[in-house]
């Protein structure tokens, strides 16, 4: 059996969540709900805390497996508006968006197993479409992109799932991935608290 613990050590975050990471929770919350005017100031704040436009584009991209293409596309359009208002220019894309030579399915199986610290579940293979989408795209293609760390990708996933209704099993699963990646339960509570704070304000 592969040594998943050895694999994951290379991508763990051993320090507490930074202020820049915490700001992603409300940003993703409003993007997931489609509240675009409320989303704008959180994008501005993220930029002020050191996020760049390429990274925030990637945050918006990471939303779509959980909240759908329309929410992600609207968030990307809102980011373009923010960039225009702040007179910021997008950097030129780096490398190819899709690498034909990579076996994203096999890569996704390895990444899934590493993040979850379990062998890749075979039961999904009974549903070929969702099996391929989950392993080849979510865990293969998206995690192969270098703009966000695995921790930051999972922070986006958790904030998205926490913002939508009736997704508790998936939320618990992705929170466990963050624990596997070195994020403490205390920091997870603090992170999700950023969403509650915005809802109550």
VENHU-V825395 format. One record per residue. N is the residue number from 1. RES is the residue in one small letter. PHI is phi in whole degrees, -180 to 180 (NA if undefined). OMEGA is omega in whole degrees, -180 to 180 (NA if undefined). Layout:
# VENHU-V825395
n,res,phi,omega
N,RES,PHI,OMEGA
N,RES,PHI,OMEGA
This chain:
# VENHU-V825395
n,res,phi,omega
1,x,NA,-179
2,x,-60,178
3,x,-87,-177
4,x,-65,-178
5,x,-64,178
6,x,-66,-180
7,x,-61,-171
8,x,-74,-179
9,x,-59,-177
10,x,-71,-176
11,x,-120,179
12,x,-74,172
13,x,-108,-174
14,x,-95,178
15,x,-97,179
16,x,-61,177
17,x,-60,-180
18,x,-84,176
19,x,-60,179
20,x,-64,178
21,x,-72,-179
22,x,-63,-177
23,x,-68,-180
24,x,-68,-177
25,x,-60,179
26,x,-67,177
27,x,-59,-179
28,x,-67,179
29,x,-57,-177
30,x,-72,175
31,x,-66,-179
32,x,-66,-180
33,x,-91,-180
34,x,76,179
35,x,-91,-165
36,x,-75,179
37,x,-67,177
38,x,-73,179
39,x,-67,-173
40,x,-52,-178
41,x,-62,178
42,x,-74,174
43,x,-67,178
44,x,-61,179
45,x,-64,179
46,x,-60,178
47,x,-63,-180
48,x,-69,-179
49,x,-95,173
50,x,112,174
51,x,-68,175
52,x,-106,-175
53,x,-63,179
54,x,-62,179
55,x,-67,179
56,x,-70,171
57,x,-59,-178
58,x,-68,175
59,x,-59,179
60,x,-63,177
61,x,-61,-176
62,x,-67,179
63,x,-70,-167
64,x,-65,178
65,x,-63,-175
66,x,-108,-177
67,x,-115,177
68,x,100,180
69,x,-59,-177
70,x,-56,179
71,x,-63,-180
72,x,-65,-180
73,x,-65,178
74,x,-65,177
75,x,-66,178
76,x,-64,177
77,x,-64,178
78,x,-64,177
79,x,-63,176
80,x,-61,178
81,x,-63,178
82,x,-62,180
83,x,-61,179
84,x,-65,-180
85,x,-64,-179
86,x,-95,-179
87,x,57,178
88,x,-102,179
89,x,-106,177
90,x,-71,176
91,x,-70,177
92,x,-66,178
93,x,-58,180
94,x,-105,174
95,x,70,-178
96,x,-87,179
97,x,-70,-178
98,x,-139,-177
99,x,-102,-175
100,x,-59,-175
101,x,-77,-180
102,x,-87,172
103,x,-91,-174
104,x,-67,179
105,x,-66,179
106,x,-63,178
107,x,-63,180
108,x,-63,177
109,x,-62,-179
110,x,-68,-179
111,x,-66,178
112,x,-57,-179
113,x,-63,-179
114,x,-67,-178
115,x,-66,-176
116,x,-87,-179
117,x,62,177
118,x,-142,172
119,x,-61,180
120,x,-60,-179
121,x,-65,-180
122,x,-89,-175
123,x,-62,180
124,x,-66,-180
125,x,-67,174
126,x,-74,180
127,x,-126,-167
128,x,-57,-177
129,x,-64,-178
130,x,-71,177
131,x,-60,-180
132,x,-69,-179
133,x,-62,-178
134,x,-68,-173
135,x,-82,-176
136,x,-77,-175
137,x,-99,-176
138,x,-62,-176
139,x,-88,179
140,x,-90,-174
141,x,-63,-175
142,x,-66,-179
143,x,-72,176
144,x,-77,179
145,x,-76,-168
146,x,-93,-172
147,x,-69,179
148,x,-126,173
149,x,-72,175
150,x,-56,178
151,x,-61,-178
152,x,-67,175
153,x,-64,-180
154,x,-72,174
155,x,-63,176
156,x,-64,-180
157,x,-60,-178
158,x,-65,-180
159,x,-65,178
160,x,-66,-179
161,x,-65,179
162,x,-70,-178
163,x,-87,-178
164,x,-105,-175
165,x,-90,169
166,x,63,179
167,x,-122,-175
168,x,-59,-180
169,x,-60,179
170,x,-69,178
171,x,-62,179
172,x,-61,-180
173,x,-63,-178
174,x,-77,173
175,x,-66,177
176,x,-67,176
177,x,-60,179
178,x,-64,175
179,x,-64,177
180,x,-60,-179
181,x,-87,173
182,x,102,-179
183,x,-84,-177
184,x,-75,176
185,x,-60,178
186,x,-63,179
187,x,-69,176
188,x,-64,177
189,x,-63,178
190,x,-63,-180
191,x,-63,-180
192,x,-67,176
193,x,-64,177
194,x,-63,178
195,x,-71,-180
196,x,-59,180
197,x,-62,-180
198,x,-71,180
199,x,-64,-177
200,x,-84,-176
201,x,-81,NA
